[in-house]
Structures are given as C-alpha cells and as structure tokens.
Amino acid sequence: MLKRKMEEALLQWKNTPDHNPLVIMGIRQCGKTFTVQQFAKRNYSNVVYIDFALEQDKYIAFTGNKDVENILTNLSSIMPGVKFIPGRTCFIFDEIQECPDARTALKSFKIDGRFDVIATGSLLGVRGYGEKQKKEQNQHLGKNSIPVGYETIMKMYPLDFEEFLWANGISEKIIDVLHDCFLNESPVPAGIHYSMTQLLYRYIVVGGLPAVVNTFLETKHFGQVAASAKAIITEYEDDMVKYADGQNKSNIRECFESIPKQLAKENKKFQYSVIKKGARASQYIGSLQWLEDAGIIKRCYNTSITELPLEGNSIADCFKVYVTDIGLLLAMLDAGTRADVIQGNLLGYKGAIFENLMADFLHKRGQNLYYFHKDSGLELDFLIRHRGECTPLEVKAKSGKSKSLSSVLNNPQHYHVSHAIKFGNYNIGREGPLLTVPLYMGFFIDFEDDADIQLEPIDIDAINALAEEMLKP
C-alpha cells in the first residue's frame, strides 16, 4: 500500500476543532478515493460511501430541501441498513462534481455538526464547462451553489518524488541524510548519489499516478507501465469528450497532444500555431483552461522582471505549458523513450524532460510556475520565492555553464538577483552565489508561507493612553 502525505493532512483536519466538511480536488487517478477510504476506515467506526459517478440513484437524496435530517431520511430509503451514528460517522462523497446539490448540502452538514464529510472531485473545475452541460445541470439538478465558507478545500497530486522513494523502500533515514547534505551544502556519498540518480530516472519514466506506480512495483516491466499510463490518458481523453461541446472536444485534445512538440522548441513559449497551422488564441485559450482546471497541465508564466512578487510581474499571455505529472509526458512520447531515459541515450529532448520534471517537483509542492525570458535570448528556466528573494532555478540536462544565469548573477544591480540554484547530473557544490545540486534534490526546495509569519503583539492600551496624554490641554 502506497504511503501518501495526504494521510497526515487528513488527520490534522480531523483533529481540528469545529472543522468544515473537506473537499479534496485533484487530477483523476491521483489516489484520492483510495486514500480517503483507508483514512476513514482507520479513524471512524462507521463510514457511509457514495460514488456519484456510479450511483446516480443517490442524486435524489440531495434535491429539494437540503436539511441534514431530510437527506438522512432520503438516504435511508435508498440504502437499506445504512447507519448514521453522530460523532462516529464519516460520509465520503466521491466524484461530488457529478451531483452539485450534494456540494451545496455541505453547508447543512457543517451547521448540523454531527457528522464528518469528505468529498472528492476530479473535475470540479470543469464540470458544466460546455453550454450543453450547464443547461442540463440547471434542468435536472435545479439551482445549487458552492458553500463558500462552509468547506475546506485541499489539493491532492499524484505521488511526488519523495513518496515514490518511500514506495521503492527508501527509508526516512536516507532522506534525512540527503536533506542534511542539501542544507549543509556537502556532497552526497558516492553510493547514495548513484542510487538516487537511478531512482530519479525511474521516477521520470513511471511518474506518480498510483496505478502506474503499482504496475511498476509489481512487474518492473516498462511495457506494462506504458500500457497502464496509456489507459489513464485514454480516460482523460474520454473526459475531454464528455465535458465539452462541439468543437471544444477536438480543440482540447489538440491542445493536449501538442504539448510534446511545444516543449521540443528551443523557445518553449506556448504557440497556438504549433497546435494547428493558422490557429488563434481565441480558438484554444478555453481549451487550455479546461486542461489546467482538470489538473492535467500547468502553465508557467513569463515575468516582466526578476523581482517579487512573481504573480504581480507575470505576463498573462506569455507562458509555457508543462504536464503536471512527468510520467504522463513520457507516455505521450515514442515507444522506447523510457529505455532511452534509463540508458542515457536521449539527445536534445532530454532538456525538455528535465524541465518538465522540475515543473512536476514545484507543482506537487503547490507552487505556481514562473520563468524569465527576454527577446535578446536571455532566459531563466524557473523563478521562485526563496528565502525572501526572487531566485532562479536552472535545470541542465548535462553539466556546463548557463550564459543567461551567469549574466543575471554578474549584474545584481540590474536584475536584483543575488543567488541561484542549478540542478543537473552532478553532486552538491557552490561557486559564489550559485549553488549546484543533483536534480533528484528538487523536492527539498523550501518555500515561504504567510502562515509562518509571527507578529509581535501591539500594546493598544499604551497607544490609547499616550494619545489621551497628548490631547490633554
């Protein structure tokens, strides 16, 4: 059974007093259902599970009056023998996007307070994307709304590299040793460095979708790994047809299928003409949004300057597109590419794969993606907020210096960049402001969170007393 970081997040949610119903969003087949079911079995004596994608007869329980008592009465008539034990029951509403009335009912469950509710949704961002679906939804399901303020939303991703290491039997002690090397900027012992590099190549060709990872662990057969990944891509393509109208069906698929070609270009900026000759942004921008809402792709935005805040300096219509799981990109490439990666036989396209790998690392840490490109040709692969500064991340498929990165670091007065991190096929080292680290350490990058900020208390009484003293005649 695969160990997932989401398990700890679920436990923290359950132990938080007066918690809201939980909605877990994530790409289809990232492990939401299995993880939630295992958590509920271990932490509740009673579990009520409904899969709205397969049990459409349950929709009726949530139509009309959404009072919890009314819903329980309706469910008991549809599910004979089901129990609702206050304080000990967890409801699991799987694929809740298929029943918007159930999402609306989360407010009632929060107010009622007797039961915990965990909902999952693979396509919450795209349900009702086409006009046809919106009309059908209004006709058959009635009015419904998202219960803002009455639900907690978490995002779940396919396995990240650390979870992949756990699945392959790498102990926490080894990961702690690696983390200490990263923090202290000390070289990784040769034997561990070699093994981690080989495991990274396996992660590249397998990715983090649980079904594909399990296939790899059980068979170690790349042919079966490829078949498992292809089956999931087919499922995604079926969703593209199911949740879009008319021309959008083919547009979404054409956008998706163009990604390997987009990444093959030296300048990897997304170009609509690569999708189809004469294609325009107006035809395909909605299709890109669909793919991003479904969790399949992530846009990486160019910034106008190398300064914080990155989002504030991003350029809305200038971006690259990466696949959110590196294994999906490999599944979209030629048969035999996996063997090329493992054996080190890739030539020019290796850079595209390594860049998408870094996008995978960053996205699965919940980070938005940014890069920097100027018409002069100067380009930095990724920009992040790191230790309070705008920090470039350079990804090299082979060792060697980056002219763009050197130019930026040599001109801090112009670019306002004082340090950078370069990832590649080498051990840890430092050259002045440039830290070089093995590519497999990408998941160690630490990010700042506003929640970590501790404010000093302000003595309001003292301020008021001072004001009164100053106002005395």
C-alpha positions as CSV (number, residue, x, y, z in Angstrom):
1,M,0.0,0.0,0.0
2,L,1.4,3.4,-1.0
3,K,2.2,5.8,1.7
4,R,0.8,9.3,1.0
5,K,1.4,12.7,2.6
6,M,-2.3,13.4,2.3
7,E,-2.9,11.0,5.2
8,E,-1.2,13.4,7.6
9,A,-3.2,16.3,6.2
10,L,-6.4,14.3,6.7
11,L,-5.5,13.6,10.3
12,Q,-4.8,17.3,11.0
13,W,-8.1,18.2,9.5
14,K,-10.0,15.6,11.7
15,N,-8.2,16.8,14.8
16,T,-9.0,20.5,14.2
17,P,-11.9,21.6,16.4
18,D,-15.1,22.6,14.6
19,H,-13.7,21.7,11.2
20,N,-15.6,22.2,8.0
21,P,-16.5,19.4,5.5
22,L,-13.5,18.7,3.5
23,V,-13.3,18.8,-0.4
24,I,-10.3,17.1,-1.9
25,M,-9.6,18.2,-5.5
26,G,-7.1,16.6,-7.8
27,I,-6.4,15.1,-11.2
28,R,-8.3,11.9,-12.0
29,Q,-6.4,8.7,-10.8
30,C,-4.1,10.5,-8.3
31,G,-5.3,8.3,-5.4
32,K,-8.0,10.5,-3.8
33,T,-10.6,7.7,-3.3
34,F,-8.2,5.0,-2.0
35,T,-6.5,7.4,0.4
36,V,-9.8,8.8,1.8
37,Q,-11.3,5.3,2.2
38,Q,-8.3,4.0,4.0
39,F,-8.2,7.0,6.3
40,A,-11.9,6.7,7.1
41,K,-11.7,3.0,7.9
42,R,-8.9,3.7,10.4
43,N,-10.4,6.7,12.1
44,Y,-14.2,6.2,12.2
45,S,-16.3,3.3,13.4
46,N,-18.9,4.0,10.7
47,V,-18.4,5.0,7.1
48,V,-21.1,5.9,4.5
49,Y,-19.6,5.9,1.0
50,I,-21.4,7.3,-2.1
51,D,-19.8,7.3,-5.6
52,F,-21.9,9.9,-7.5
53,A,-20.2,8.8,-10.8
54,L,-21.6,5.3,-10.5
55,E,-24.6,5.8,-8.2
56,Q,-26.9,8.3,-9.9
57,D,-29.8,7.0,-7.9
58,K,-28.4,8.8,-4.9
59,Y,-28.8,12.2,-6.5
60,I,-32.4,12.4,-5.4
61,A,-31.4,12.3,-1.7
62,F,-29.9,15.8,-2.1
63,T,-32.5,17.5,-4.2
64,G,-35.1,19.9,-2.7
65,N,-34.7,20.6,1.0
66,K,-31.1,20.2,2.0
67,D,-31.6,19.9,5.7
68,V,-29.5,17.1,7.0
69,E,-32.4,15.2,8.6
70,N,-34.2,15.3,5.2
71,I,-31.0,14.0,3.5
72,L,-30.6,11.2,6.1
73,T,-34.2,10.1,5.6
74,N,-33.8,10.0,1.8
75,L,-30.6,8.1,2.0
76,S,-32.0,5.5,4.5
77,S,-34.8,4.8,2.0
78,I,-32.3,4.3,-0.8
79,M,-29.6,2.5,1.2
80,P,-31.4,0.0,3.5
81,G,-29.5,-0.9,6.6
82,V,-27.2,2.1,6.5
83,K,-26.4,3.7,9.9
84,F,-25.9,7.3,10.8
85,I,-24.1,7.5,14.1
86,P,-23.5,11.0,15.4
87,G,-19.8,11.7,16.2
88,R,-18.6,8.4,14.8
89,T,-19.7,8.6,11.1
90,C,-17.7,9.8,8.2
91,F,-19.6,10.5,4.9
92,I,-17.5,10.1,1.7
93,F,-19.0,11.8,-1.3
94,D,-16.8,10.6,-4.2
95,E,-16.8,12.5,-7.5
96,I,-19.1,15.1,-6.0
97,Q,-18.9,17.2,-9.1
98,E,-21.5,14.8,-10.6
99,C,-24.0,15.9,-8.0
100,P,-23.8,19.7,-7.4
101,D,-26.7,19.5,-5.0
102,A,-24.5,17.4,-2.7
103,R,-21.8,20.0,-2.8
104,T,-24.4,22.7,-1.8
105,A,-25.6,20.4,1.1
106,L,-22.1,20.6,2.7
107,K,-23.3,23.8,4.3
108,S,-26.1,22.0,6.1
109,F,-23.7,19.3,7.3
110,K,-21.4,21.9,8.7
111,I,-24.2,23.7,10.5
112,D,-25.6,20.4,11.8
113,G,-22.2,19.4,13.1
114,R,-23.0,15.7,13.9
115,F,-21.1,14.1,11.0
116,D,-17.7,14.5,9.3
117,V,-17.9,14.7,5.5
118,I,-15.0,14.2,3.0
119,A,-15.8,14.9,-0.7
120,T,-13.6,14.2,-3.6
121,G,-13.7,15.7,-7.1
122,S,-11.6,15.0,-10.1
123,L,-13.2,17.6,-12.4
124,L,-14.7,20.2,-10.0
125,G,-13.1,22.9,-12.1
126,V,-14.6,21.8,-15.4
127,R,-18.0,20.3,-14.6
128,G,-20.5,22.1,-16.7
129,Y,-17.7,23.6,-18.9
130,G,-19.8,23.4,-22.0
131,E,-23.1,25.3,-22.5
132,K,-24.9,22.0,-23.1
133,Q,-23.8,20.6,-19.7
134,K,-24.8,23.9,-18.0
135,K,-28.3,23.7,-19.4
136,E,-28.7,20.1,-18.5
137,Q,-27.4,20.8,-15.0
138,N,-30.0,23.6,-14.4
139,Q,-32.8,21.5,-15.8
140,H,-32.2,18.3,-13.9
141,L,-30.5,19.3,-10.8
142,G,-32.1,22.7,-10.1
143,K,-30.3,25.6,-8.5
144,N,-27.2,24.9,-6.5
145,S,-24.2,26.8,-5.2
146,I,-20.8,26.3,-3.8
147,P,-21.0,26.6,0.0
148,V,-18.4,29.3,0.4
149,G,-17.1,29.5,4.0
150,Y,-18.6,26.1,4.9
151,E,-16.0,23.8,3.3
152,T,-12.2,23.3,3.4
153,I,-10.5,22.6,0.1
154,M,-7.3,20.6,-0.2
155,K,-5.5,19.7,-3.4
156,M,-4.1,16.2,-3.9
157,Y,-1.5,15.3,-6.5
158,P,0.0,12.1,-7.9
159,L,2.9,10.8,-5.9
160,D,5.8,13.2,-5.7
161,F,9.4,12.0,-5.8
162,E,9.7,11.6,-2.1
163,E,6.5,9.4,-2.0
164,F,8.0,7.5,-4.9
165,L,11.1,6.9,-2.9
166,W,9.0,5.6,0.0
167,A,7.2,3.2,-2.4
168,N,10.6,1.9,-3.5
169,G,11.7,1.2,0.1
170,I,13.9,4.2,0.7
171,S,13.9,4.9,4.4
172,E,13.3,8.2,6.1
173,K,16.9,8.0,7.4
174,I,18.3,8.1,3.9
175,I,16.1,11.0,3.0
176,D,17.2,12.8,6.2
177,V,20.9,12.2,5.2
178,L,20.2,13.7,1.8
179,H,18.3,16.7,3.3
180,D,21.2,17.4,5.7
181,C,23.6,17.3,2.7
182,F,21.3,19.8,0.9
183,L,21.1,22.2,3.9
184,N,24.8,22.0,4.7
185,E,25.9,22.1,1.0
186,S,28.0,19.0,1.5
187,P,28.5,16.3,-1.2
188,V,26.3,13.2,-1.1
189,P,28.2,10.0,-0.6
190,A,29.0,8.4,-3.9
191,G,27.0,5.2,-3.4
192,I,23.9,7.0,-2.3
193,H,24.3,9.6,-5.1
194,Y,24.4,6.9,-7.8
195,S,21.4,5.1,-6.4
196,M,19.3,8.2,-6.1
197,T,20.1,9.2,-9.7
198,Q,18.9,5.8,-10.9
199,L,15.7,6.1,-8.8
200,L,15.2,9.6,-10.3
201,Y,15.3,8.1,-13.8
202,R,12.8,5.5,-12.8
203,Y,10.5,8.3,-11.4
204,I,10.8,10.1,-14.7
205,V,9.7,7.1,-16.8
206,V,7.0,6.0,-14.3
207,G,5.6,9.2,-12.8
208,G,3.4,9.4,-9.8
209,L,0.0,8.1,-10.8
210,P,-0.7,5.3,-8.2
211,A,-1.9,2.7,-10.7
212,V,1.2,3.2,-12.9
213,V,3.5,3.2,-9.8
214,N,1.9,-0.1,-8.6
215,T,2.3,-1.6,-12.0
216,F,6.0,-0.7,-12.0
217,L,6.5,-2.1,-8.4
218,E,4.7,-5.3,-9.2
219,T,6.2,-6.0,-12.6
220,K,9.3,-3.9,-13.3
221,H,8.1,-4.2,-16.9
222,F,8.2,-1.0,-18.9
223,G,5.7,-2.4,-21.4
224,Q,3.1,-2.9,-18.7
225,V,4.0,0.5,-17.2
226,A,3.3,2.1,-20.6
227,A,0.0,0.3,-21.0
228,S,-1.1,1.5,-17.6
229,A,-0.2,5.1,-18.4
230,K,-1.9,5.0,-21.8
231,A,-5.1,3.7,-20.3
232,I,-5.2,6.7,-17.9
233,I,-4.5,9.1,-20.8
234,T,-7.4,7.5,-22.7
235,E,-9.6,8.1,-19.6
236,Y,-8.6,11.8,-19.7
237,E,-9.4,12.0,-23.4
238,D,-12.8,10.5,-22.7
239,D,-13.4,13.3,-20.1
240,M,-12.5,15.8,-22.8
241,V,-15.4,14.5,-24.9
242,K,-17.8,14.1,-22.0
243,Y,-17.4,17.6,-20.6
244,A,-17.2,19.8,-23.7
245,D,-19.4,20.9,-26.5
246,G,-19.0,20.6,-30.3
247,Q,-15.6,21.9,-31.5
248,N,-14.3,22.2,-28.0
249,K,-14.0,18.4,-27.9
250,S,-11.3,18.3,-30.6
251,N,-9.7,21.6,-29.5
252,I,-9.0,20.3,-26.0
253,R,-7.5,17.2,-27.4
254,E,-5.4,19.0,-30.0
255,C,-4.0,21.3,-27.2
256,F,-3.1,18.3,-25.1
257,E,-1.4,16.4,-27.9
258,S,0.7,19.4,-28.9
259,I,2.5,19.7,-25.6
260,P,5.4,17.4,-26.5
261,K,6.0,19.4,-29.6
262,Q,5.7,22.7,-27.7
263,L,8.5,21.5,-25.3
264,A,10.7,20.4,-28.2
265,K,11.2,24.0,-29.3
266,E,14.3,25.9,-28.1
267,N,12.0,28.7,-27.0
268,K,9.3,26.7,-25.2
269,K,6.8,29.5,-25.1
270,F,3.4,28.0,-26.0
271,Q,2.5,28.9,-29.6
272,Y,-1.0,28.2,-30.9
273,S,0.4,27.7,-34.4
274,V,2.1,24.6,-33.2
275,I,-1.3,23.1,-32.4
276,K,-2.5,23.7,-36.0
277,K,-1.4,26.0,-38.8
278,G,-3.4,29.2,-38.6
279,A,-4.7,28.5,-35.0
280,R,-5.6,31.5,-32.9
281,A,-5.6,32.2,-29.2
282,S,-9.3,32.8,-29.3
283,Q,-9.9,29.3,-30.5
284,Y,-7.9,27.5,-27.9
285,I,-7.5,29.6,-24.8
286,G,-10.6,28.0,-23.3
287,S,-9.2,24.5,-24.1
288,L,-6.0,25.3,-22.2
289,Q,-8.1,26.5,-19.3
290,W,-10.0,23.2,-19.3
291,L,-6.8,21.2,-19.2
292,E,-5.5,23.2,-16.4
293,D,-8.7,23.1,-14.4
294,A,-8.7,19.3,-14.8
295,G,-5.2,19.2,-13.3
296,I,-3.6,17.7,-16.4
297,I,-1.4,20.7,-17.3
298,K,0.2,23.7,-15.5
299,R,1.1,27.0,-17.2
300,C,4.4,28.6,-16.4
301,Y,4.2,32.4,-16.9
302,N,6.9,34.7,-18.1
303,T,7.7,37.6,-15.9
304,S,8.5,41.1,-17.0
305,I,11.3,41.5,-14.4
306,T,13.2,39.3,-12.0
307,E,11.6,40.7,-8.9
308,L,8.9,39.8,-6.3
309,P,6.0,39.4,-6.3
310,L,6.2,36.9,-9.2
311,E,2.5,36.8,-9.8
312,G,2.3,40.6,-9.9
313,N,5.1,40.7,-12.5
314,S,3.8,37.8,-14.7
315,I,2.7,38.3,-18.3
316,A,-0.8,36.8,-18.8
317,D,-0.5,35.9,-22.4
318,C,3.1,34.6,-22.4
319,F,3.6,31.2,-20.9
320,K,5.0,27.7,-21.3
321,V,2.8,24.6,-20.7
322,Y,4.0,21.5,-18.7
323,V,2.3,18.2,-17.9
324,T,1.6,18.1,-14.2
325,D,3.0,14.5,-13.9
326,I,6.3,13.6,-15.6
327,G,5.1,10.1,-16.3
328,L,2.2,11.5,-18.4
329,L,4.7,13.3,-20.6
330,L,6.7,10.1,-21.1
331,A,3.5,8.3,-22.0
332,M,2.9,10.8,-24.8
333,L,6.3,10.2,-26.4
334,D,7.5,7.5,-28.7
335,A,7.7,3.9,-27.6
336,G,11.2,3.2,-26.4
337,T,11.7,6.6,-24.8
338,R,11.6,5.1,-21.3
339,A,14.5,2.9,-22.2
340,D,16.4,5.8,-23.7
341,V,15.9,7.8,-20.4
342,I,17.1,4.9,-18.3
343,Q,20.1,4.2,-20.5
344,G,21.0,7.9,-21.0
345,N,20.5,7.8,-24.8
346,L,18.4,10.9,-25.2
347,L,19.8,13.8,-27.1
348,G,18.2,17.2,-27.4
349,Y,14.8,16.3,-26.0
350,K,16.4,15.4,-22.6
351,G,16.3,19.1,-21.7
352,A,12.5,19.2,-22.2
353,I,12.1,16.2,-20.0
354,F,14.2,17.6,-17.2
355,E,12.4,20.9,-17.3
356,N,9.1,19.2,-17.0
357,L,10.5,17.2,-14.2
358,M,11.3,20.4,-12.3
359,A,7.7,21.7,-13.1
360,D,6.5,18.4,-11.6
361,F,8.5,19.0,-8.4
362,L,7.3,22.5,-8.0
363,H,3.6,21.9,-8.9
364,K,3.4,19.0,-6.4
365,R,4.6,21.3,-3.7
366,G,1.6,23.6,-4.5
367,Q,3.7,26.2,-6.3
368,N,2.7,28.4,-9.2
369,L,5.3,28.3,-12.1
370,Y,7.2,31.3,-13.5
371,Y,10.2,31.8,-15.8
372,F,12.0,34.8,-17.3
373,H,12.7,35.4,-21.0
374,K,13.8,38.4,-22.9
375,D,13.8,39.0,-26.7
376,S,17.6,39.2,-26.5
377,G,17.6,35.4,-25.8
378,L,18.3,35.6,-22.1
379,E,16.2,33.0,-20.3
380,L,15.9,31.5,-16.8
381,D,14.1,28.2,-16.6
382,F,12.2,28.9,-13.4
383,L,11.8,31.7,-10.8
384,I,10.7,31.0,-7.2
385,R,10.4,33.0,-4.0
386,H,13.2,31.5,-1.9
387,R,14.4,33.0,1.5
388,G,12.7,36.2,0.8
389,E,14.2,36.8,-2.7
390,C,13.5,36.1,-6.3
391,T,15.7,33.1,-7.0
392,P,16.3,31.5,-10.4
393,L,16.3,27.7,-10.8
394,E,18.3,26.4,-13.7
395,V,17.8,22.9,-15.0
396,K,20.6,21.4,-17.0
397,A,20.4,18.0,-18.8
398,K,24.2,18.0,-18.8
399,S,26.9,19.8,-17.0
400,G,28.0,23.1,-18.3
401,K,27.6,26.8,-17.6
402,S,24.5,28.8,-18.4
403,K,25.3,32.1,-20.1
404,S,21.9,33.6,-19.1
405,L,22.3,32.7,-15.5
406,S,25.9,34.0,-15.4
407,S,24.7,37.3,-16.9
408,V,22.0,37.7,-14.3
409,L,24.3,36.9,-11.4
410,N,27.0,39.2,-12.7
411,N,24.6,42.1,-12.8
412,P,22.7,42.2,-9.5
413,Q,22.2,45.9,-9.7
414,H,20.1,45.4,-12.8
415,Y,18.3,42.0,-12.2
416,H,18.1,42.2,-8.3
417,V,19.2,38.5,-8.0
418,S,21.8,37.6,-5.5
419,H,21.8,33.8,-5.6
420,A,20.6,30.9,-7.8
421,I,20.3,27.2,-7.8
422,K,21.3,25.0,-10.7
423,F,20.1,21.4,-10.9
424,G,21.8,18.7,-13.0
425,N,23.7,15.5,-13.2
426,Y,26.3,16.3,-10.6
427,N,26.9,16.4,-6.8
428,I,26.5,19.3,-4.5
429,G,28.9,22.3,-4.8
430,R,29.0,26.1,-4.7
431,E,30.5,28.7,-6.9
432,G,29.9,32.1,-5.2
433,P,26.2,32.9,-5.5
434,L,25.5,29.7,-7.4
435,L,24.5,26.5,-5.6
436,T,24.7,23.4,-7.8
437,V,22.8,20.3,-6.6
438,P,21.7,16.9,-8.1
439,L,18.4,17.0,-9.9
440,Y,16.9,14.5,-7.5
441,M,17.1,17.1,-4.7
442,G,14.4,19.2,-6.4
443,F,11.8,18.2,-3.8
444,F,14.0,19.7,-1.0
445,I,13.5,23.3,-2.0
446,D,11.8,25.2,0.9
447,F,9.1,27.8,0.3
448,E,7.8,30.5,2.5
449,D,4.3,30.6,3.8
450,D,2.4,33.6,5.1
451,A,1.1,31.3,7.9
452,D,4.7,31.1,9.3
453,I,4.8,34.8,10.0
454,Q,4.7,35.6,13.7
455,L,3.6,39.2,14.6
456,E,4.8,40.9,17.7
457,P,1.9,42.0,20.0
458,I,0.9,45.6,19.9
459,D,0.0,47.3,23.2
460,I,-3.2,49.1,22.2
461,D,-3.8,50.3,25.7
462,A,-0.5,52.0,25.8
463,I,-1.1,53.7,22.5
464,N,-4.5,54.9,23.6
465,A,-3.1,56.2,26.9
466,L,-0.4,58.1,25.0
467,A,-2.9,59.6,22.7
468,E,-5.0,60.8,25.7
469,E,-2.0,62.3,27.3
470,M,-1.1,64.2,24.1
471,L,-4.6,65.6,23.8
472,K,-4.7,67.0,27.3
473,P,-4.9,70.8,27.3
